[in-house]
Amino acid sequence: MSPSADDLYDPELQQSVLLTKVEWVKDWGRRNALWPMAFGLACCAMEMMATAATKYDLDRFGSGVFRASPRQSDLMIVAGTVTHKMAPRVRRLYDQMPDPKYAIAMGACVIGGGPYSRFGYHVVQGVDLVIPVDIYVPGCPPRPEALIDAIRKLQERIRVRGGKSLPPEDHLKNRERILAMSAS
């Protein structure tokens, strides 16, 4: 005996069954459970740590558990001045992260060298020359609210992009666009 049309459109059945795609569920899990790596290089790291503390409660957004190992994290928040000596180590840690992986550049020193960019030969002129960066957080140092906003923007970008990492060839295009905007 086949079910009638009335049985298939039962309101109680419609409220208890959810139909969706497996990819959508995977992307939902990725964007709502970002695990950042505990990786601070200078003064911006204090603001990053304050973001995970009780006042700002980063756990609300599924990103409060900072991991000590790159193999357990999918988000690298680069907070602080990146020197030429530290750049290969930043790249190595980024390469050890599982795919998909994301990066946030937090602070003026990370984005473009900061106050050291003019006279400091030891500072990388932007971490995006070392790793692909998804979100830039300007400031010296940026407030915890700015980092929370960057994580929310990253979650939205993951939702739109479908959980894929930024293609490696696109990150230098973003750098040219940002430098052009800051020059004007």
Contacts in CASP RR format, 6 or more apart in sequence:
PFRMAT RR
TARGET T0000
AUTHOR 0000-0000-0000
METHOD contacts of the structure
MODEL  1
MSPSADDLYDPELQQSVLLTKVEWVKDWGRRNALWPMAFGLACCAMEMMA
TAATKYDLDRFGSGVFRASPRQSDLMIVAGTVTHKMAPRVRRLYDQMPDP
KYAIAMGACVIGGGPYSRFGYHVVQGVDLVIPVDIYVPGCPPRPEALIDA
IRKLQERIRVRGGKSLPPEDHLKNRERILAMSAS
23 162 0 8 1.000
26 163 0 8 1.000
27 158 0 8 1.000
27 159 0 8 1.000
27 162 0 8 1.000
27 163 0 8 1.000
30 74 0 8 1.000
30 100 0 8 1.000
30 158 0 8 1.000
30 163 0 8 1.000
31 154 0 8 1.000
31 155 0 8 1.000
31 156 0 8 1.000
31 158 0 8 1.000
31 159 0 8 1.000
31 163 0 8 1.000
32 61 0 8 1.000
32 62 0 8 1.000
32 155 0 8 1.000
33 62 0 8 1.000
33 63 0 8 1.000
34 61 0 8 1.000
34 62 0 8 1.000
34 63 0 8 1.000
34 74 0 8 1.000
34 75 0 8 1.000
34 102 0 8 1.000
34 151 0 8 1.000
34 154 0 8 1.000
34 155 0 8 1.000
35 63 0 8 1.000
35 65 0 8 1.000
35 66 0 8 1.000
35 67 0 8 1.000
35 72 0 8 1.000
35 73 0 8 1.000
35 74 0 8 1.000
35 75 0 8 1.000
36 63 0 8 1.000
36 64 0 8 1.000
36 66 0 8 1.000
36 67 0 8 1.000
36 73 0 8 1.000
36 75 0 8 1.000
36 76 0 8 1.000
36 77 0 8 1.000
37 66 0 8 1.000
37 67 0 8 1.000
37 68 0 8 1.000
37 69 0 8 1.000
37 70 0 8 1.000
37 73 0 8 1.000
37 75 0 8 1.000
37 76 0 8 1.000
37 77 0 8 1.000
37 93 0 8 1.000
37 97 0 8 1.000
38 66 0 8 1.000
38 67 0 8 1.000
38 68 0 8 1.000
39 76 0 8 1.000
39 77 0 8 1.000
39 78 0 8 1.000
39 79 0 8 1.000
39 93 0 8 1.000
40 48 0 8 1.000
40 77 0 8 1.000
40 78 0 8 1.000
40 79 0 8 1.000
40 80 0 8 1.000
41 78 0 8 1.000
41 79 0 8 1.000
41 80 0 8 1.000
41 81 0 8 1.000
41 82 0 8 1.000
41 86 0 8 1.000
41 110 0 8 1.000
42 79 0 8 1.000
42 80 0 8 1.000
42 81 0 8 1.000
42 109 0 8 1.000
43 80 0 8 1.000
43 141 0 8 1.000
44 79 0 8 1.000
44 80 0 8 1.000
44 106 0 8 1.000
44 107 0 8 1.000
44 109 0 8 1.000
44 110 0 8 1.000
44 141 0 8 1.000
44 142 0 8 1.000
45 79 0 8 1.000
45 80 0 8 1.000
46 141 0 8 1.000
47 79 0 8 1.000
47 106 0 8 1.000
47 141 0 8 1.000
47 142 0 8 1.000
47 143 0 8 1.000
47 144 0 8 1.000
47 147 0 8 1.000
48 77 0 8 1.000
48 79 0 8 1.000
48 106 0 8 1.000
48 144 0 8 1.000
48 147 0 8 1.000
50 56 0 8 1.000
50 144 0 8 1.000
51 58 0 8 1.000
51 144 0 8 1.000
51 147 0 8 1.000
51 148 0 8 1.000
52 58 0 8 1.000
52 64 0 8 1.000
52 66 0 8 1.000
55 144 0 8 1.000
56 144 0 8 1.000
56 145 0 8 1.000
56 148 0 8 1.000
58 64 0 8 1.000
58 148 0 8 1.000
58 151 0 8 1.000
59 65 0 8 1.000
61 148 0 8 1.000
61 151 0 8 1.000
61 152 0 8 1.000
61 155 0 8 1.000
63 75 0 8 1.000
63 151 0 8 1.000
66 73 0 8 1.000
67 73 0 8 1.000
70 76 0 8 1.000
70 93 0 8 1.000
70 94 0 8 1.000
70 96 0 8 1.000
70 97 0 8 1.000
71 96 0 8 1.000
71 97 0 8 1.000
71 98 0 8 1.000
73 97 0 8 1.000
74 97 0 8 1.000
74 98 0 8 1.000
74 100 0 8 1.000
74 101 0 8 1.000
74 102 0 8 1.000
75 101 0 8 1.000
75 102 0 8 1.000
75 103 0 8 1.000
75 104 0 8 1.000
75 151 0 8 1.000
75 154 0 8 1.000
76 93 0 8 1.000
76 94 0 8 1.000
76 97 0 8 1.000
76 101 0 8 1.000
76 102 0 8 1.000
76 103 0 8 1.000
76 104 0 8 1.000
76 131 0 8 1.000
77 103 0 8 1.000
77 104 0 8 1.000
77 106 0 8 1.000
77 147 0 8 1.000
78 90 0 8 1.000
78 103 0 8 1.000
78 104 0 8 1.000
78 105 0 8 1.000
78 106 0 8 1.000
78 110 0 8 1.000
78 127 0 8 1.000
78 131 0 8 1.000
78 133 0 8 1.000
79 106 0 8 1.000
79 107 0 8 1.000
79 110 0 8 1.000
79 141 0 8 1.000
80 106 0 8 1.000
80 107 0 8 1.000
80 109 0 8 1.000
80 110 0 8 1.000
81 109 0 8 1.000
81 110 0 8 1.000
81 113 0 8 1.000
81 114 0 8 1.000
81 116 0 8 1.000
81 123 0 8 1.000
82 90 0 8 1.000
82 109 0 8 1.000
82 110 0 8 1.000
82 123 0 8 1.000
82 124 0 8 1.000
82 126 0 8 1.000
82 127 0 8 1.000
82 130 0 8 1.000
83 122 0 8 1.000
83 123 0 8 1.000
83 124 0 8 1.000
84 122 0 8 1.000
84 123 0 8 1.000
84 124 0 8 1.000
85 122 0 8 1.000
87 124 0 8 1.000
87 127 0 8 1.000
87 129 0 8 1.000
87 130 0 8 1.000
90 127 0 8 1.000
90 130 0 8 1.000
90 131 0 8 1.000
91 130 0 8 1.000
91 131 0 8 1.000
94 101 0 8 1.000
94 103 0 8 1.000
94 130 0 8 1.000
94 131 0 8 1.000
99 165 0 8 1.000
100 163 0 8 1.000
100 164 0 8 1.000
100 165 0 8 1.000
101 165 0 8 1.000
102 134 0 8 1.000
102 135 0 8 1.000
102 154 0 8 1.000
102 158 0 8 1.000
102 165 0 8 1.000
102 166 0 8 1.000
103 127 0 8 1.000
103 131 0 8 1.000
103 132 0 8 1.000
103 133 0 8 1.000
103 134 0 8 1.000
103 135 0 8 1.000
104 133 0 8 1.000
104 134 0 8 1.000
104 135 0 8 1.000
104 136 0 8 1.000
104 137 0 8 1.000
104 147 0 8 1.000
104 150 0 8 1.000
104 151 0 8 1.000
104 154 0 8 1.000
105 111 0 8 1.000
105 126 0 8 1.000
105 127 0 8 1.000
105 128 0 8 1.000
105 133 0 8 1.000
105 135 0 8 1.000
105 136 0 8 1.000
105 137 0 8 1.000
106 137 0 8 1.000
106 141 0 8 1.000
106 142 0 8 1.000
106 147 0 8 1.000
106 150 0 8 1.000
107 137 0 8 1.000
107 138 0 8 1.000
107 139 0 8 1.000
107 140 0 8 1.000
107 141 0 8 1.000
107 142 0 8 1.000
108 114 0 8 1.000
108 115 0 8 1.000
108 138 0 8 1.000
108 139 0 8 1.000
108 140 0 8 1.000
109 115 0 8 1.000
109 116 0 8 1.000
109 123 0 8 1.000
109 140 0 8 1.000
110 126 0 8 1.000
110 127 0 8 1.000
111 126 0 8 1.000
111 127 0 8 1.000
111 128 0 8 1.000
111 136 0 8 1.000
111 138 0 8 1.000
111 178 0 8 1.000
112 125 0 8 1.000
112 126 0 8 1.000
113 123 0 8 1.000
113 124 0 8 1.000
113 125 0 8 1.000
113 126 0 8 1.000
114 123 0 8 1.000
114 140 0 8 1.000
115 140 0 8 1.000
116 122 0 8 1.000
116 123 0 8 1.000
117 123 0 8 1.000
117 125 0 8 1.000
124 130 0 8 1.000
126 175 0 8 1.000
127 133 0 8 1.000
128 171 0 8 1.000
128 172 0 8 1.000
128 174 0 8 1.000
128 175 0 8 1.000
129 175 0 8 1.000
131 171 0 8 1.000
132 165 0 8 1.000
132 166 0 8 1.000
132 167 0 8 1.000
132 168 0 8 1.000
132 170 0 8 1.000
132 171 0 8 1.000
133 166 0 8 1.000
133 171 0 8 1.000
133 174 0 8 1.000
134 154 0 8 1.000
134 157 0 8 1.000
134 166 0 8 1.000
135 150 0 8 1.000
135 153 0 8 1.000
135 154 0 8 1.000
135 157 0 8 1.000
136 150 0 8 1.000
136 178 0 8 1.000
137 146 0 8 1.000
137 147 0 8 1.000
137 149 0 8 1.000
137 150 0 8 1.000
138 146 0 8 1.000
139 146 0 8 1.000
END
